[in-house]
């Protein structure tokens, strides 16, 4: 599909932690999308939000990571690390490397809701 967002796709706890650490060192804000092929809301987000030009430009300074938990033996460990029940879940870190807990998105969101959510938390 022609998504305009370029996610770094990861499947392990160690890869995720390493990628987050690199982003924090280079003072880059991060968005992590927890995804699974069987998750309808995840696919809705991909097709209705993540492929929209406005969303891409709103996130152009943000490092984008997608954690795929489809048939993933580390799925539980990945979810438990952030006390998540399952996908869809989207987490945000600021440039200082702090997890913005209030910014976490659970479930699907419309494009306009997602954009206003970003505006609220980007610094």
PyMOL commands that set and color helices and strands:
alter all, ss='L'
color gray80, all
select helices_A, chain A and resi 13-25+40-48+53-58+75-81+101-103+111-121
alter helices_A, ss='H'
color red, helices_A
select strands_A, chain A and resi 8-10+29-35+62-68+89-93+105-106
alter strands_A, ss='S'
color yellow, strands_A
deselect
rebuild
show_as cartoon
